[in-house]
Amino acid sequence: MAEMLAPARPREQHRYTVADMAWMAQQPEYADCRFELIEGEMVDMPQPNELHAYLADEIYFAIRLYLMEHNLGRVVRESGHYMLADEATLLAPDVGFRRIDTAAHPPASRWVAQMPDLAVEIKSPNDTFAHMRRKAELYLRRGTQIVWLVYPERRGVEVCTLQETGEIAREFITEDGSLSGGDALPGFVLELRRLFS
């Protein structure tokens, strides 16, 4: 499949809600569409390229293998998350983890009315750094504990957390380093060479 070069773009000017998105998801004309809702703005998301999918798979499977030995929660791919208190934002991280005490049992059949504890966003060629950081802030200010922003072209990951002061701390980990699950996924470590070798 050819890589999409058009930037993720907002649809017509209108403040959308999660309910609007749920209605659209049932309409045949939107069957092949992928979009997120960012503060009322519906943003078309292109299909991921092979590198994007590979990185998401590697991170997903590393976490999944860890969870097979440590029953700490559930990891999913591209599942929609929103907050009941914020019907204007629906995000679908490339990989999302929820602790066992926050994960629905059984898994939700629709979008999850809670942000993941750990969110992974992989930069597509058309994403800007500002857009990536904006999404990280949206996650963190809505309850996510840690966000990994994966930058394939930089061969590294920016780890974002929310400090007690309300500031967002950012640390860039190069391919020679490793990621930690922090308090969200205790004991989990992922060597970045596994992703970028």
Secondary structure as UniProt FT lines:
FT   HELIX           18..25
FT   HELIX           28..30
FT   TURN            31..32
FT   STRAND          35..38
FT   TURN            39..40
FT   STRAND          41..44
FT   HELIX           50..69
FT   STRAND          73..77
FT   STRAND          81..83
FT   TURN            84..85
FT   STRAND          86..91
FT   STRAND          95..99
FT   TURN            100..102
FT   STRAND          118..122
FT   TURN            125..126
FT   HELIX           129..140
FT   TURN            141..143
FT   STRAND          146..151
FT   HELIX           152..154
FT   STRAND          156..162
FT   TURN            164..165
FT   STRAND          168..174
FT   TURN            175..176
FT   STRAND          178..180
FT   TURN            182..184
FT   TURN            186..187
FT   STRAND          189..191
FT   HELIX           193..196
//
